[in-house]
Amino acid sequence: MGSGPRRAAALAVAGLLVSGLTACGGSSPKPDRQAAQRFLDDLGRGDAAAAAGRTTDPAASKAAISASVTGLGHPTARFTVDGVTGHGSTSSTVAYSATWNLPGAKTPWKYNGSLEMSKTAADGWRVAWQPSVLYPGLAAGQHLASERVQPPRADLLDSSGVPLFSAQPVVTVGIAVGENPRIPQLAATLASVLQISAGDIVNSVKGVPAGQFVPVITLRKAAYLAVKPKIHELPGVHFQTGTELLGPTSRFAQPLLGQVGSATQELIDASNGTIVAGDETGLSGLQLALNSQLSGTPGIAVDAVSDADPSNRSKLVDVSAPGPGSAVHLTLDRATQTAAEAAVATVALPASIVVTRPSTGEVLAVANNAATGSDAALDGQFPPGSTFKIATYAAVFSSDPALQPTSPQPCPATITVNGQTIRNENDFAKGTIPISSAFAFSCNTTAAALGMKLPAGALLKAAQSLGLGQPWSLPVDAFSGSLPEPASVNEQAADAYGQGKVLVSPLLMAEMAGAASTGRPIAPSLVVGRQATPGAALPASVVANLNVLMRDVVTVPGATGRALADLPGGVEGKTGTAEFGTAVPARSHSWFAGTRGDLAFSVFINGGGNSDSDHGAVSVTHALLSALPVK
């Protein structure tokens, strides 16, 4: 009897608990809301099939969702149901918020959308499919796709702050596959006119479906107009016009400046995702080396893209704005570069010129003619021949302070070192003459004899004090030279007149001439504001002696650089004829390295022979300096 009331009270409490749970926890989520969230969860995972199965039109929605997920770069996404309105027995509207993390976007793409829900007896609640389910305003026959938006490319500036590249009209010459079955004959004609490989043309069209355009070459408009009469009417040859970022001329500071164009697969693979297909990017030279600074940061936009014609797209929203690149102020001087280009253009053989400002290390010009095919001016590795006597006599004067330019030394036609004959060019002999004259006439025998007397390591130390082998911080490859320890006295003698194992670049020889003239070596620089700290100063007596020797090369009658004597401004330097290879008679490079005022320069002709010949380095040096004002 006593248990009855207590049991009733317990039941009452239980009833209150059940009621309270229902009241506090609320009813289970509405079926339409649940169906919407499941659809959105599948969409967020990029599972097109699962999401499409929750719509009223699985086939159409699967195609649109799949195309959109692919077009957006397979992003991660999160969708949240915000509320349900207009709830009825068979329809309702579900509001949601979307957050997409698109590849390459600096910020998430967020927006609000809505789903129209529909219920049938057979299928229950489903998303009433229409493309606007994915994004408000997306129309039938469209899907979403992200677009990488590059900012305008920043400029490479010359030393005066003027852009070196500008958008210029070009014409791409190509072949419409299938219009002319005689491809080998067509390729031969194009190759002859355009100076390109016929084999490359033939290979480029192999396996390409009929009707496609295969580019052969892109020409500046002026170059195209020059060859147009010879190629315009050729069957199967088509032409596309456009613009490209180009330098002042096709050869201007190439390949140093480099090219800009569509990203290659090689660059894409090496970029760790910073460069993608379709990007305009630096392809070579400084445009490639400085690409991250010049190209800026791409933005991301989302477009509505036609399913039938992917090229038909309209922007829906900018997700993240592109960040502009920064211009790079180069040390290249336009007038000096133009003069150097004109000088090397007079040479049929590969030729290079480098001009620097020895007071600062700034590189003012880097010119390679069309025959060079590389940036030999900076990264070439060549024997220097007698230009290296600048280092030899720096070592001689440093090792024996008693020696002066007037000190007499023998200059016989030949000397013999351990059975090896060292000879002057054409076996000339001068007898006993001052050191300055031996330098001016380029007596190999004198340099070799003095070089053999140097203490161990003295020549290397002197060469290093002029810049050889020093670490350079340039944005592109450059060779600062090498001088291995000689394995014998014969090698030591050969090194003394630049015919041992010593190797240099034209840039290094300009640096060495400048350091010898000023007594203050400084590493080269290509970017304004990145100038190096000068190295240790050379002894004043050594510098004074070297300047006497280098000036005598130009002023002494019969000297190897005498052809430069008519130029104003106190030109000084050293000629060089450097033998290479195994041919008999030996082939030789042609050199001149020197200074005028605050200009240091090096002229190199690959296989050019005697430096003071009519077409040698001295002649090219004359053309260079004649085009430049004395400062």
VOGU-3710 file (C-alpha; in Angstrom, 3 decimals, decimal comma):
1> mgsgprraaa> 0,000/0,000/0,000  2,865/2,285/0,724  4,448/1,591/-2,714  1,591/2,908/-4,817  2,039/6,633/-4,329  5,807/6,348/-4,739  5,369/4,444/-8,039  2,977/7,038/-9,318  5,409/9,796/-8,421  8,207/7,962/-10,223
11> lavagllvsg> 6,084/7,589/-13,319  5,230/11,262/-13,156  8,915/12,168/-12,934  9,705/9,864/-15,851  6,997/11,486/-17,855  8,413/14,894/-17,131  11,876/13,716/-18,166  10,635/12,387/-21,463  8,708/15,545/-22,073  11,666/17,650/-21,078
21> ltacggsspk> 13,993/15,800/-23,394  11,634/16,290/-26,242  11,164/19,919/-25,447  14,828/20,695/-24,856  16,306/18,564/-27,640  13,657/19,511/-30,145  12,331/17,177/-32,795  14,630/15,279/-35,115  15,961/17,337/-38,083  13,343/17,746/-40,749
31> pdrqaaqrfl> 13,711/15,189/-43,556  14,106/17,899/-46,201  16,903/19,544/-44,188  18,595/16,173/-43,727  18,359/15,415/-47,435  19,809/18,802/-48,299  22,742/18,376/-45,904  23,543/14,935/-47,272  23,599/16,355/-50,792  25,869/19,196/-49,670
41> ddlgrgdaaa> 28,189/16,816/-47,816  28,584/14,705/-50,950  29,206/17,838/-52,983  31,838/19,002/-50,506  33,655/15,694/-50,902  33,552/16,066/-54,674  31,526/12,865/-54,999  29,480/13,737/-58,085  27,759/10,371/-58,341  26,582/10,358/-54,727
51> aagrttdpaa> 25,423/13,973/-54,840  23,646/13,444/-58,167  21,797/10,472/-56,692  20,131/12,877/-54,247  18,659/15,059/-57,007  15,614/14,874/-59,219  17,808/14,540/-62,345  20,789/12,328/-61,567  22,182/12,258/-65,116  22,176/16,011/-65,719
61> skaaisasvt> 23,326/16,865/-62,229  26,163/14,334/-62,260  27,529/15,801/-65,487  27,319/19,373/-64,171  28,754/18,553/-60,743  31,581/16,461/-62,200  32,477/19,164/-64,723  32,390/21,828/-62,001  34,542/19,884/-59,552  37,076/19,274/-62,302
71> glghptarft> 36,852/22,851/-63,537  37,482/24,177/-60,045  40,592/22,044/-59,683  39,139/19,372/-57,343  38,972/21,702/-54,351  38,016/20,921/-50,794  34,699/22,457/-49,759  32,363/22,768/-46,787  28,629/23,488/-46,980  26,349/24,305/-44,068
81> vdgvtghgst> 22,551/24,407/-44,020  21,490/27,744/-42,606  17,740/27,307/-42,536  14,572/26,018/-44,178  11,747/28,217/-45,416  8,519/27,638/-47,239  8,262/24,180/-45,735  5,381/22,214/-47,155  4,441/18,617/-47,504  6,229/18,237/-50,874
91> sstvaysatw> 8,490/21,247/-51,247  10,706/23,640/-49,318  13,651/25,962/-49,757  16,935/25,271/-47,960  19,431/28,109/-47,521  23,106/27,141/-47,295  26,521/28,750/-46,992  29,457/27,510/-49,072  33,199/27,652/-48,492  35,459/26,416/-51,290
101> nlpgaktpwk> 39,236/26,212/-50,944  40,279/26,611/-54,539  43,832/25,658/-55,568  45,952/28,769/-55,950  43,495/31,111/-54,209  44,866/33,114/-51,290  41,455/33,243/-49,600  38,471/30,846/-49,520  35,581/31,397/-51,907  32,480/31,964/-49,806
111> yngslemskt> 28,906/32,594/-50,882  25,294/31,860/-49,938  23,009/29,712/-52,040  19,729/27,882/-51,847  18,285/24,493/-52,769  14,736/23,892/-53,857  13,673/20,595/-52,272  11,046/18,273/-53,728  9,338/15,251/-52,213  7,654/12,356/-53,987
121> aadgwrvawq> 6,097/9,231/-52,560  8,577/7,038/-54,410  11,838/8,924/-53,770  11,263/11,024/-50,681  13,037/14,376/-50,355  15,430/15,293/-53,136  17,160/18,384/-54,462  15,169/19,763/-57,377  18,011/19,921/-59,875  18,963/23,086/-61,693
131> psvlypglaa> 22,505/24,432/-62,270  21,882/27,346/-59,883  21,980/24,740/-57,115  25,795/24,993/-57,432  25,957/28,767/-57,614  23,219/31,397/-57,869  22,742/32,440/-61,475  24,476/29,436/-63,067  22,366/28,639/-66,123  21,425/25,468/-67,943
141> gqhlaservq> 24,267/24,141/-70,098  26,923/25,722/-67,875  29,342/24,537/-65,228  31,797/26,219/-62,871  35,515/26,564/-63,554  38,269/28,536/-61,894  40,493/30,814/-63,909  44,053/31,739/-63,038  44,369/35,496/-63,526  47,921/36,727/-63,992
151> ppradlldss> 48,747/40,333/-63,229  50,513/42,399/-65,887  54,140/41,322/-65,983  56,515/43,776/-64,337  59,296/45,328/-66,381  62,970/44,688/-66,765  64,360/48,218/-66,760  67,599/49,474/-68,278  70,043/51,569/-66,254  67,962/54,695/-66,954
161> gvplfsaqpv> 64,767/53,070/-65,677  63,214/52,580/-69,133  61,500/49,212/-69,835  63,532/46,928/-72,056  60,538/44,864/-73,205  57,301/46,022/-74,790  54,263/44,391/-76,410  55,043/44,176/-80,104  53,102/42,735/-83,071  54,142/39,283/-84,230
171> vtvgiavgen> 53,064/36,822/-86,898  53,129/33,080/-86,310  53,805/31,090/-89,465  52,303/27,613/-89,388  51,000/24,687/-91,395  47,348/23,709/-91,691  47,666/19,927/-91,624  46,061/18,177/-94,564  45,975/21,097/-96,975  49,276/20,264/-98,647
181> pripqlaatl> 50,270/16,580/-98,917  53,821/17,457/-100,019  55,078/18,241/-96,537  58,800/17,502/-97,169  58,886/19,906/-100,115  56,931/22,542/-98,190  59,230/22,147/-95,188  62,297/22,550/-97,391  60,967/25,811/-98,827  60,060/27,228/-95,420
191> asvlqisagd> 63,389/26,152/-93,959  65,303/27,853/-96,753  63,421/31,138/-96,404  63,138/31,222/-92,601  66,576/29,738/-91,831  65,195/26,910/-89,698  65,338/23,109/-89,795  63,236/21,320/-92,426  63,443/18,146/-90,361  61,945/19,864/-87,351
201> ivnsvkgvpa> 59,050/21,101/-89,479  58,339/17,616/-90,830  58,483/16,078/-87,361  56,165/18,722/-85,896  53,265/17,739/-88,170  53,637/13,976/-87,883  50,553/12,399/-86,331  48,672/15,702/-86,091  45,008/15,392/-87,191  43,972/17,121/-90,380
211> gqfvpvitlr> 42,690/20,652/-89,991  44,914/21,596/-87,049  47,320/24,528/-87,158  50,917/23,620/-86,309  53,122/26,642/-85,500  56,465/26,710/-87,293  57,973/30,035/-86,204  56,888/33,348/-84,681  58,336/36,443/-86,315  58,378/40,099/-85,465
221> kaaylavkpk> 56,086/41,874/-87,898  58,972/43,577/-89,708  60,740/40,233/-90,162  57,517/38,659/-91,439  56,958/41,438/-93,965  60,481/40,863/-95,292  59,764/37,183/-96,108  56,041/37,470/-96,848  56,415/37,538/-100,638  58,230/34,200/-100,540
231> ihelpgvhfq> 55,858/32,285/-98,252  52,438/33,913/-98,225  51,033/31,990/-101,181  52,511/28,590/-100,301  49,715/25,967/-100,161  48,961/24,863/-96,614  50,801/27,743/-94,937  48,635/29,854/-92,609  49,367/32,891/-90,471  48,213/34,043/-87,040
241> tgtellgpts> 48,777/37,546/-85,693  49,279/38,543/-82,082  51,518/40,437/-79,685  54,442/39,339/-77,535  56,721/40,967/-74,986  59,925/41,585/-76,918  63,156/43,494/-76,527  64,242/46,404/-78,754  65,668/44,022/-81,395  65,818/40,275/-81,813
251> rfaqpllgqv> 69,484/40,195/-80,705  69,474/42,932/-78,052  71,231/41,513/-74,949  70,278/37,979/-75,894  70,340/35,398/-74,524  70,964/37,293/-71,268  67,582/39,061/-71,151  65,754/35,911/-72,235  62,276/35,440/-73,625  58,689/35,546/-72,339
261> gsatqelida> 56,010/33,148/-73,543  53,663/30,303/-72,707  54,959/27,963/-70,019  56,625/24,801/-71,269  56,004/21,441/-69,658  59,602/21,380/-68,446  59,144/24,652/-66,570  55,787/23,537/-65,184  57,297/20,303/-63,847  60,193/22,148/-62,202
271> sngtivagde> 58,121/24,922/-60,637  56,578/23,080/-57,667  53,163/24,323/-58,705  54,038/28,006/-59,088  53,739/27,790/-62,887  50,823/26,042/-64,583  49,750/25,357/-68,142  48,623/28,526/-69,891  50,757/30,860/-67,783  52,817/33,549/-69,449
281> tglsglqlal> 56,232/33,203/-67,896  59,914/33,836/-68,373  61,315/31,124/-70,603  65,033/31,854/-70,415  67,688/34,299/-69,265  66,863/36,998/-66,753  63,155/36,754/-67,565  63,275/33,210/-66,181  65,793/33,805/-63,399  63,779/36,746/-62,043
291> nsqlsgtpgi> 60,366/35,314/-62,908  59,036/35,122/-59,357  59,661/38,835/-58,873  58,452/39,912/-62,316  55,359/37,721/-62,585  53,755/38,650/-59,269  51,076/36,482/-57,692  48,217/35,170/-59,827  44,638/35,709/-58,715  41,730/33,287/-59,033
301> avdavsdadp> 38,358/33,969/-60,603  35,392/31,641/-61,075  33,675/31,528/-64,448  30,482/30,117/-65,851  31,618/27,904/-68,714  29,527/26,601/-71,595  29,319/22,816/-71,669  29,124/22,881/-75,456  31,929/25,395/-76,035  34,503/25,638/-73,213
311> snrsklvdvs> 35,966/28,758/-74,805  32,665/30,527/-74,095  33,021/31,610/-70,490  31,908/34,564/-68,422  33,319/35,652/-65,085  31,082/35,158/-62,069  33,347/36,354/-59,283  36,929/37,295/-58,406  37,949/35,038/-55,538  41,398/36,515/-54,943
321> apgpgsavhl> 42,965/39,471/-56,702  46,286/39,079/-58,513  49,292/40,663/-56,834  51,452/42,775/-59,136  55,092/41,892/-59,724  57,993/44,220/-59,068  60,128/45,771/-61,777  63,824/44,883/-61,795  66,257/47,722/-62,463  69,194/46,338/-64,433
331> tldratqtaa> 72,638/47,862/-64,828  72,568/47,471/-68,629  73,113/50,776/-70,410  71,087/50,958/-73,611  73,620/53,016/-75,589  76,556/50,831/-74,551  74,597/47,667/-75,297  73,613/49,002/-78,723  77,239/49,778/-79,534  78,344/46,321/-78,424
341> eaavatvalp> 75,617/44,660/-80,506  76,677/46,609/-83,587  80,329/45,683/-83,052  79,781/41,919/-82,733  77,369/41,970/-85,675  80,314/42,787/-87,962  81,857/39,356/-87,225  80,803/36,170/-89,010  82,391/33,921/-86,382  80,921/33,603/-82,867
351> asivvtrpst> 81,784/36,807/-81,038  81,053/38,284/-77,604  81,579/41,593/-75,839  81,231/42,511/-72,175  81,467/46,096/-70,895  81,559/46,902/-67,176  82,062/49,941/-64,956  85,111/49,010/-62,842  84,381/51,627/-60,176  81,139/49,844/-59,229
361> gevlavanna> 81,201/46,421/-60,913  78,044/47,254/-62,867  77,713/45,315/-66,108  76,783/47,805/-68,832  76,611/45,530/-71,866  76,572/41,813/-72,667  76,519/41,096/-76,395  76,704/37,805/-78,279  76,266/37,730/-82,036  73,848/35,358/-83,760
371> atgsdaaldg> 76,621/32,865/-84,544  77,405/32,383/-80,843  74,249/30,461/-79,944  74,804/30,808/-76,186  75,679/33,347/-73,514  79,395/32,795/-74,044  80,017/36,356/-72,871  79,119/35,320/-69,331  79,462/31,570/-69,001  81,928/30,646/-71,746
381> qfppgstfki> 85,106/28,852/-70,711  88,045/29,602/-72,972  91,844/29,831/-72,813  92,746/33,528/-72,527  96,027/33,530/-74,395  98,146/36,610/-73,846  95,373/38,608/-72,166  96,260/36,537/-69,107  99,657/38,214/-69,047  97,870/40,945/-67,076
391> atyaavfssd> 97,797/38,474/-64,175  101,297/37,186/-64,920  102,880/40,618/-64,694  100,802/41,453/-61,615  102,442/38,394/-60,034  105,884/39,362/-61,341  105,736/42,907/-59,927  104,275/41,656/-56,636  106,947/38,975/-56,217  109,894/41,198/-57,173
401> palqptspqp> 109,260/44,875/-56,309  112,625/45,782/-57,834  111,292/45,078/-61,319  109,863/48,059/-63,197  108,271/48,497/-66,628  111,669/49,732/-67,838  113,542/46,691/-66,499  115,228/44,860/-69,408  114,228/41,323/-70,256  115,118/39,042/-73,167
411> cpatitvngq> 112,492/38,352/-75,830  113,921/35,529/-77,960  111,927/33,859/-80,724  111,760/30,594/-78,763  112,753/29,020/-75,487  112,896/25,345/-74,587  111,432/23,990/-71,384  112,117/20,296/-70,698  112,236/19,585/-74,390  109,106/21,631/-75,189
421> tirnendfak> 109,500/24,649/-77,432  107,671/27,838/-76,474  107,567/30,369/-79,280  106,393/33,818/-80,058  103,807/34,262/-82,782  105,527/33,797/-86,146  108,764/33,289/-84,194  109,489/36,996/-83,877  112,451/38,019/-81,720  113,087/41,410/-80,120
431> gtipissafa> 116,315/40,851/-78,248  116,568/42,424/-74,798  113,867/45,029/-74,319  112,001/46,701/-71,431  109,303/44,646/-69,754  106,710/47,122/-71,002  107,801/46,479/-74,585  107,742/42,713/-74,084  104,163/43,136/-72,896  103,270/45,474/-75,772
441> fscnttaaal> 104,714/43,161/-78,421  103,255/40,130/-76,587  106,453/38,154/-76,100  105,359/34,699/-74,963  108,945/33,703/-74,287  109,437/36,586/-71,856  106,220/35,835/-69,975  107,000/32,112/-69,797  110,546/32,712/-68,505  109,328/35,111/-65,829
451> gmklpagall> 106,404/32,841/-64,971  108,698/29,899/-64,286  110,590/32,001/-61,732  107,472/32,862/-59,731  107,061/31,307/-56,270  104,561/28,466/-56,036  101,019/29,793/-56,071  102,055/33,351/-56,930  100,300/33,397/-60,313  97,079/32,014/-58,855
461> kaaqslglgq> 97,180/34,550/-56,016  97,672/37,433/-58,455  94,890/36,193/-60,731  92,557/35,854/-57,755  93,367/39,401/-56,667  92,088/40,481/-60,096  88,876/38,447/-59,781  89,629/34,919/-60,995  87,692/32,195/-59,216  85,841/34,619/-56,956
471> pwslpvdafs> 82,225/33,929/-55,949  79,829/36,039/-57,994  76,212/36,650/-57,024  74,566/37,036/-60,403  71,014/35,897/-61,233  72,288/33,909/-64,243  75,181/31,516/-64,744  78,585/33,115/-65,171  82,113/31,708/-65,091  84,708/33,454/-62,946
481> gslpepasvn> 87,577/31,368/-64,267  89,824/28,584/-63,056  93,561/28,007/-62,766  94,497/24,501/-61,560  97,799/24,049/-59,801  100,373/23,305/-62,512  101,525/19,702/-62,624  104,911/20,593/-64,085  107,191/23,503/-64,862  105,980/23,240/-68,447
491> eqaadaygqg> 102,397/23,881/-67,332  103,583/26,742/-65,155  105,313/28,304/-68,152  102,250/27,810/-70,381  99,909/29,285/-67,770  102,051/32,429/-67,733  101,042/33,279/-71,300  97,505/31,890/-71,061  98,077/28,590/-72,856  98,177/26,168/-69,927
501> kvlvspllma> 95,065/24,926/-68,173  93,768/28,378/-67,268  90,208/29,097/-68,449  88,301/32,383/-68,405  85,098/33,986/-69,650  84,823/37,307/-71,475  83,166/38,716/-68,346  86,138/37,698/-66,217  88,614/39,290/-68,615  86,693/42,576/-68,484
511> emagaastgr> 86,764/42,325/-64,693  90,509/41,597/-64,631  91,308/44,482/-66,971  89,220/46,820/-64,825  90,834/45,637/-61,591  94,328/46,027/-63,042  93,522/49,557/-64,171  91,828/50,785/-60,993  93,607/48,593/-58,444  90,254/47,883/-56,833
521> piapslvvgr> 88,706/44,576/-57,893  84,935/44,321/-57,498  82,570/41,506/-58,421  80,196/42,147/-61,324  76,538/42,997/-60,829  73,534/43,038/-63,154  70,870/44,481/-60,841  70,978/48,030/-59,512  71,306/48,038/-55,747  73,031/44,677/-55,610
531> qatpgaalpa> 76,580/45,930/-56,090  79,334/43,968/-54,408  81,827/45,236/-51,870  85,231/45,891/-53,448  87,929/43,343/-52,788  91,321/44,041/-51,274  93,208/46,812/-53,059  96,246/45,842/-55,096  99,601/47,380/-54,154  99,806/50,867/-55,642
541> svvanlnvlm> 103,160/50,163/-57,311  101,778/47,070/-59,024  98,761/49,016/-60,312  100,954/51,821/-61,610  103,214/49,357/-63,428  100,281/47,485/-64,970  98,781/50,725/-66,271  102,063/51,574/-67,977  102,182/48,138/-69,602  98,554/48,198/-70,743
551> rdvvtvpgat> 98,837/51,732/-72,154  101,988/50,792/-74,094  100,006/48,052/-75,874  98,120/50,888/-77,598  100,754/53,632/-77,874  104,055/51,909/-78,741  104,679/51,676/-82,488  104,411/48,085/-83,617  102,507/47,024/-80,469  99,664/44,557/-80,853
561> graladlpgg> 96,976/47,127/-79,965  98,484/50,008/-81,920  95,391/50,210/-84,179  93,533/51,717/-81,194  95,938/54,632/-80,817  93,734/57,029/-82,771  90,877/56,662/-80,277  90,474/59,365/-77,635  90,278/58,731/-73,927  93,460/56,847/-73,051
571> vegktgtaef> 92,609/53,329/-74,176  94,739/50,609/-72,592  94,599/46,831/-72,453  96,049/43,576/-73,717  95,607/41,508/-76,834  95,427/37,731/-76,815  95,673/34,944/-79,375  94,762/31,694/-77,651  95,365/28,386/-79,379  92,849/25,596/-78,844
581> gtavparshs> 91,994/22,151/-80,138  94,178/19,625/-81,954  94,027/20,912/-85,520  97,259/21,418/-87,447  97,976/24,230/-87,873  96,399/25,179/-84,544  93,255/27,271/-84,474  93,131/30,224/-82,113  90,708/32,569/-80,373  91,060/36,327/-80,662
591> wfagtrgdla> 90,934/38,545/-77,548  91,249/42,116/-76,379  90,678/43,120/-72,751  91,093/46,710/-71,710  89,781/49,936/-70,250  88,985/53,525/-71,189  88,115/55,855/-68,346  85,539/54,151/-66,156  84,798/51,491/-68,770  86,324/48,029/-68,756
601> fsvfingggn> 85,641/45,697/-71,639  86,481/42,371/-73,180  86,146/41,415/-76,835  86,266/37,729/-77,779  86,055/36,035/-81,192  85,791/32,264/-81,087  88,303/30,943/-83,617  89,078/34,508/-84,688  92,823/34,008/-85,041  95,324/36,803/-84,588
611> sdsdhgavsv> 93,866/39,508/-82,362  95,408/42,378/-84,324  94,299/41,121/-87,747  91,886/43,137/-89,874  88,948/41,112/-88,511  90,338/40,322/-85,066  89,435/41,511/-81,595  91,354/44,784/-81,923  89,286/45,750/-84,962  86,043/44,943/-83,138
621> thallsalpv> 87,270/46,885/-80,107  87,846/49,893/-82,350  84,273/49,649/-83,649  82,936/49,400/-80,088  84,836/52,358/-78,654  84,262/54,508/-81,734  80,526/54,289/-81,054  80,824/55,309/-77,406  81,478/58,795/-76,064  84,494/59,420/-73,878
631> k> 83,410/60,134/-70,320
//
